[in-house]
Amino acid sequence: MLRTMIQLLAIFLTVFALTSATDDTEYSNDRMLMTQNGDTRWENVLMTDTASNNGAVCLDGSPGGYYIRRRLNHTNDTNTDDENNWVIFHQGGGWCGSDTNCLQRSKGQFGSSNFWGPTYDESQGSELFSSPLFENYTIVFAMYCDGTSWTSDVDHPVIVKSETIYYRGHRLLEALIDNLVYVEGLRNATNVLYSGCSAGALTALLHIDYIASRLSVFSPNATFLGLSDGMFSLDRNQFNTRPGLFQRIAKWGYSAWNSSYSINAGCRESRGIEDEWKCMFAEHVSMHVETPVFFL
């Protein structure tokens, strides 16, 4: 297993260096086959069913979704005889730090799927996936539209200036994994790299143990590891000793977003009720993550 993990990491970092120089009817989706640089394998998937049935929606109430590109030689991912490699990559994009700020965010691509392009665009995420080294990987680019690193879970709509927003990041995460498992073939994966960049890197770190536990039910022998790119957030004040921006966002958001259910339980227990919100920081939560994670 360690050897496979090292091989996975080596592939990912090599490409980084190069580009820098079951019954599926319950989870049906609206799909559009798209083209990016002549690659017709990219698909845009909007999770409309879970939006209407489970309230898994973006800040503005539109359905969440992802872009997926299946591995080059796949014919039937229910066949478990060969390697079935996956990369799940969370898009970055910061956070919103107040109800008003989240309302503003809901009017753009980081708060609404209505602003997403028809296909995956390298400007949204990474050029890594265009490398031949990833031809035999199914790539999932998870679009970010909740502004909370997929942690929020507020039942009721939030009214801001007579307009409505939704804090439903955790439901979007559940919908994403359900779709990938029951529709896309993730349940038969042999190697999975769970990753993200910037706010997406924090997303991967916050949720990796939970996702690993869910996937272990379907693929107990699969190699599962994480890559957190560019967001090892530190719980430090500014030079003037005042709390920094992310400290203020995390403390407010942890309560406003009802994020406690989404945060590593071991970290929460170690911090105590008053300081649970600090587990939104990589510095603190990383000490309690059990799944192997590489930091870039």
Salt bridges, closest charged atoms under 4 A:
ASP24 OD1 - ARG187 NH2 3.92
ASP39 OD1 - ARG41 NE 3.15
ASP39 OD2 - ARG69 NH1 3.97
GLU43 OE1 - ARG31 NH1 2.79
ASP77 OD2 - ARG70 NH1 3.20
ASP77 OD1 - ARG71 NH2 2.89
ASP82 OD2 - ARG71 NH1 3.67
GLU135 OE1 - ARG41 NH2 3.00
ASP153 OD1 - ARG171 NE 2.78
ASP155 OD1 - ARG171 NH2 2.28
GLU163 OE1 - LYS107 NZ 2.72
GLU174 OE2 - HIS170 NE2 3.25
GLU174 OE1 - ARG214 NH1 2.78
ASP178 OD1 - ARG214 NH2 2.62
GLU184 OE2 - ARG31 NH2 2.73
GLU184 OE1 - ARG70 NH2 2.85
ASP235 OD2 - LYS278 NZ 2.68
ASP235 OD2 - HIS284 NE2 3.05
GLU283 OE2 - ARG236 NH1 2.81
